[in-house]
């Protein structure tokens, strides 16, 4: 039988033990910042949010992802630098702004390279995609997924583009990419680099006559209101990338790194599902909003790209990459 003194001692020990446990700090939560120029609700934004939900659940709340949409953290060029140096942890971004930094990404953006969306998926989801993803790492970035960017086509405020002659003299906004500048100039237009966030006013004021992008982008920022002619050149099927700062990635344990990569694949699958649905909805919405859509004879446009390939696909490595991409069935 326990004596009163022993009972008192045990009670005191239990009380102290309880105090010690209550004094322990809760597991610190790390909030990772993610950037996107697109608005809330856009497939890329929603997919990164989905990625965050997976990470928060699988890490038991240790990691949380906060998505800054609508360019809150800056334009794509600015956020690339911030991500490389660890100021931003995650970023969804087009491959075009990487072209000067990572030559392999220029191949993905070469006009009329991919025959279809399925062809593009097979390339980026296979050994070629893994090879290109590896090229990001020396530049402080880890690829977590290749997102869809749809088929990019020309749109403008002047007239339907049906032939190369229709392109002549037009001022067309492009991303800040030497490749896209060369492509537009090769079509006889005047390429005008401009941040995406400034494009609506640029179209409205006549600073530029047109631009090129996919249906969801054309719809989400209401460019159809100021540039109603949408011509199906479908000149680019380049994917976008979801990347993580290597500085942030290297701080993770091996198990956590695996978790992040697996979540990236799940988010990529989710994004593609959302994108397919949004693409159909966006087309319907812009037509109802007054957009005029026309087909284009693509062969003259494709033929006009020879000098672009000659200028940008210059090394044996890049020529081999193009050949291998074309050979993927």
N, C-alpha and C positions, 0 to 999 in steps of 0.2 A: 504494500500500500504506500502511495506517495505521501510524504509528510507535507504539512502546510508550507514549509520553507521551500521544498523542492517544487511544489506547484506554483508558488509565487515566482520562483526563478525561471521556470519554464514559460510562464505567461509573459514575463518581462522579455525573455529572449524572442518569443514569437512577435511581441509588439515591436521590438527593435527591428526584427527581420522585415515586418510589414512596412515600417517606416523607410527602411533602406530600399525596398523594392519600389515604393511610391516615389522615392527621390530620384530613381534612375530616369534619365531623359528618354523620351520616345525616339524611335528610330528616325534619324534626320531624313527629310524628303528632299530630293534634288529635282528642281524644276528645270526642264530643258526647253530652250526657246527655239521655235521653228518659224521660218520666214516663207512667205508666199506673196506674190504681187496680185494674185487673183482674189476676188471677193469671197466673203463667207458664203458657204453653200455650194461653191464650185467643187467639182469632183476631186481636184488635187487637194484642196483644203480639207474636205470631209474625209479623205483617205488618210491624211496625216493625223487628223483627230482620232480616227479609228486605230491607227498605229499607237497613238498615245494611250488609248483605252486598253489595248493589249498589253503594253509595257507596264502600265500602272497595276493591272491585274496580276500579271505574271511575276512582277517584282514585289508583290504584296504592299504596294504603295510607296516603295522606295523611290521610284522615278515617276515623274509626271511631265507631260508635254503640254506646253502652252503655244498655240498657233497664232502668230501675228499675220493676219491676212491683209489684203488690199494695200500692200506695199508699205505697211506701217514702219518696217525696219529699213526701208530704202528700196531703190531699184535693184534689178538683178545683178548688175555689175558691182554695186556696192556690197550687196549681201554675200556675194561670192567671197570677197576679201575678208569680210567679217567672219564667215564660216571657216575659212582656211586658218584664221588665227584664233579661233575658239571663242570669239565674241558672241557668235550665234552658234548653237549646237547642231541644228538641223535645218535643211533648206530644200525646198522643191524648186527646181529651176530648169529652164530650157537648156538644151545642149549648145545652142549657138553662142552664147557668151563665153563658153569654155574653149571655143575653136582655136584662139591664138595661144592659149595656155596649154591645152592638151590636144595635139594634132589628131589623135584618133577620133575625137568627137566630131571633127570636121567631116570625116567620112560618113558618119551617121546622118549628117545634114545635107549631103550631096543631093542635088535635085534629081527627082525621078529615079532614085536608086532602088527604093523598095517597090515591089510590084503590088503589094496589098498590105493591109494591117496584119494579117496572119503571117505573111512573110517577115515583116518587121519583128513580130513576137518571137518567131522561131530563131531569128538572128540574135536578139538581145537576151533571150532566155537560155541560149546555148553557149558553147565554148567561145564564140566570138564576143558575145556580151561579157563573159567573165574576163576575157583578155582586155577589153576596153575599160571595164570597171577597175581592173588592176592599175591601169595607167593614171587613175585619179590619185592614188595613194601618195606618190612622191610630192604631190601638190597639197597635201594636208587634208584630203577628203576621202571618205569611205562611202562607196555606193551601196545603198540599201535596197534600191529597186529602180527599174526602168519603167516609168509611167508612160501612158499613151498621150500623144499630143494631137491626135487626129490628122486629117488631111488638110494642109494649108492651101488656101486658094486666094486669088486676087479679088479685092473689092475697091470700089472708088465712087466718087460723087458725080462723074462726068457721063459715062456711057458704058454699055456692056463691052467686055474685052472678049473678042472672038478670034482675032488674028494677032500676029506680032505687030502689025501696023497700028493696031489699037493701043499698044503699049507706048508707042513712040512719044517722047516728050513729057510723059506723065511723071509727076513727083510722087514717088511711092515710099512710104515710111517703112523702114526695116529695123530689125534688131541691131544692136551694136556689135556687128559681126562682119568681118571682111568678106566672108563667103557669101552672105546674103546681099551685101552691097554689090559684089561682082555678079551675082546671079541676076539681080534686077537690072543692072547696067547692061548685061549681055542681052537682055530682052528689049533693049532700046529705051527703057525708062530712066529716070534720074533717081537713084537711091538716096533716101534721106534718113540717116540714123536719128532715132528719137525715142526717149523713154515711153513705155507703153501708157503710163499714166497721163501723158501730155497729148496723146493722140486724138482724143475726142475733140478737144479745142483746136488742134491742128487741122483736122478735117473740116470743122465748122467754119474756121476763118480762112481756109484755102491755103494755109501754109503748106499742106500736102494735099494731093488729089486723091490718094488712096493708100491702101496698106495690103497686107496679106496675113491671113490667119485662118483658124478653124471656125466652124459654126459656133461652138460654145463661147469662144472669146468674142467673136463678132456680136453675139447676142448679149453676153453678160454685162458689157459696158455700153450697150446700145449704139454701137457704131452704125447699125443699119439706119438709124435716124438721120445721119448726116452723110452716109455713103451707101446708097441703096442698091448699087449694081454689084452683084456677087457672081464671079465667073469661075467655074470649076476647073481651074488649071491643075489642082491637086499636085502641086510641084514638090511638096515635101511631106514625108511621113516620119520625120525625125522624132524619136522618143524624147521624153524629158527624164531628168534624173532626180531621185530623192537621195540626198547625201547627208552624211553626218561629219562633223568636224573630227578629224583624226585625233586631235588633242583630247576631245571629249571621249571618243571611242577607246583610246588607249588607257583611259582611267578606269574602264570597266574590267571586271574580272573575265576570264575566259568563258565562264558559263553565261555571264551577262552579255558578252559580245555575241555569243551564239543566239541568245534570246532576242537581241536587237535585230540580227540578220534574219531570223525566222519571222519576226514581226514585220520586217520590211517586205518580205515575200507575201505575207498575208495582206498587207496594205496595198501592195501592187495589184494583187488579184482583185481586191475590193475596188481599187481605182478604175481598173479596166471595165468592171461591171457597171459602175456609176457613169463612166464616160460613154459607153455604148448607149445607155438610156438617155443621157443628157444630149448627145449628138442629135438624136432623132427629135427630141423635144425642142432643141435650139433651132433646128431648121424650120420646124413648124411655126415657132414663135416669130422668127424674123420674116417669114413669108407673110404672116398675118400682120406684121408691123410695116409692110410695104416693100420689103426687099424683093428685087427682081433677079432671079437665078438663071444663068444660062450655061449650056454645055460649051466645051472648047475642043477644037481639034488639037490634040496635044503634040502631035509629031513635030511640027515646026518649033514648038517650044523646047522639046527634047533635043532636037538637032542644034538649037542655039546654045546648048549647054556645053558643047565640046571645049570652047576656050576656058570655061570655068573648071572643068576637070583637068585640063592641061595646066592650069595655074595652081590648083590646090592639091591634086593627087600627083605629087612630084617624086616621092621616094619609092623605092622598090617595096618597102613595107606597106605603104598606103595603097599602092597599086594592087598588091597581093590581097589586102584587106577588102578592097572593092570587089576583086574577082571572087573571093571566097563568099562574100555576101550575096553576090549575084548567083552563085552556084547553089545556095541553100534552097532546097525544095520544100 
